[in-house]
Amino acid sequence: MSSPISQCLNPECLSQNQFSIKFCVKCGHKLLLGDRYLASKIIGSGGFGGTFLAVDEQKPSKPKCVIKQFFPQAQGTDNAEKAKQLFDKEAIEPVSYLMSSNSF
């Protein structure tokens, strides 16, 4: 059985790390988002960011959740509102899939 891993959220890195460490061994980026969410794997990527399966480390039951990153500059979109609308639309698809397939 493989050891649990944590996924670096730095879009320039995205390295996998041992679950027990606090900072990415490759780039030094903090692994716990908002001192609460720990990404465990990439489940999708799109024009405006990435989607990660994660765990809420602050709750005793450690429920699974989704982290969706937003990087509109990746597509060179000058209109921030249009980029946000596209991101919101894109964000719904992986969450809907996970909820319907019980992939958590």
Sequence and secondary structure as in RCSB ss.txt:
>XXXX:A:sequence
MSSPISQCLNPECLSQNQFSIKFCVKCGHKLLLGDRYLASKIIGSGGFGGTFLAVDEQKPSKPKCVIKQFFPQAQ
GTDNAEKAKQLFDKEAIEPVSYLMSSNSF
>XXXX:A:secstr
    EEE   TTT  EEETT SB TTT  BSEETTTEEEEEEEEEETTEEEEEEEETTSTT  EEEEE   GGGG
T   HHHHHHHHHHHHHHHHHHHHHHT  
